[in-house]
């Protein structure tokens, strides 16, 4: 992935979490993983919680994920997407 592509993804995700909407106040990587889910990708989906195994590309995009093996997301009844503790 080129540095321009990385910057584009990071910028969009930062915008998503700093403006009112589904991702407000979430960590910047949450919209990225939600987009993966919408594109049909998740490592585990129990019908409530989506889990994504963090890989090298994820860490390249979001270095703060380096010590996080799994990202787990839920969509609340209010429509917000939030991170929860992985099972």
Secondary structure as the mmCIF struct_conf table of DSSP 4:
data_model
#
loop_
_struct_conf.conf_type_id
_struct_conf.id
_struct_conf.beg_label_comp_id
_struct_conf.beg_label_asym_id
_struct_conf.beg_label_seq_id
_struct_conf.end_label_comp_id
_struct_conf.end_label_asym_id
_struct_conf.end_label_seq_id
HELX_RH_AL_P HELX_RH_AL_P1 UNK A 3 UNK A 18
BEND BEND1 UNK A 19 UNK A 21
TURN_TY1_P TURN_TY1_P1 UNK A 22 UNK A 25
BEND BEND2 UNK A 26 UNK A 26
TURN_TY1_P TURN_TY1_P2 UNK A 28 UNK A 29
HELX_RH_AL_P HELX_RH_AL_P2 UNK A 30 UNK A 38
TURN_TY1_P TURN_TY1_P3 UNK A 39 UNK A 40
BEND BEND3 UNK A 43 UNK A 43
STRN STRN1 UNK A 44 UNK A 45
BEND BEND4 UNK A 47 UNK A 48
STRN STRN2 UNK A 50 UNK A 53
HELX_RH_AL_P HELX_RH_AL_P3 UNK A 56 UNK A 61
HELX_RH_3T_P HELX_RH_3T_P1 UNK A 63 UNK A 67
BEND BEND5 UNK A 69 UNK A 69
STRN STRN3 UNK A 70 UNK A 75
TURN_TY1_P TURN_TY1_P4 UNK A 77 UNK A 78
BEND BEND6 UNK A 79 UNK A 79
STRN STRN4 UNK A 81 UNK A 84
#
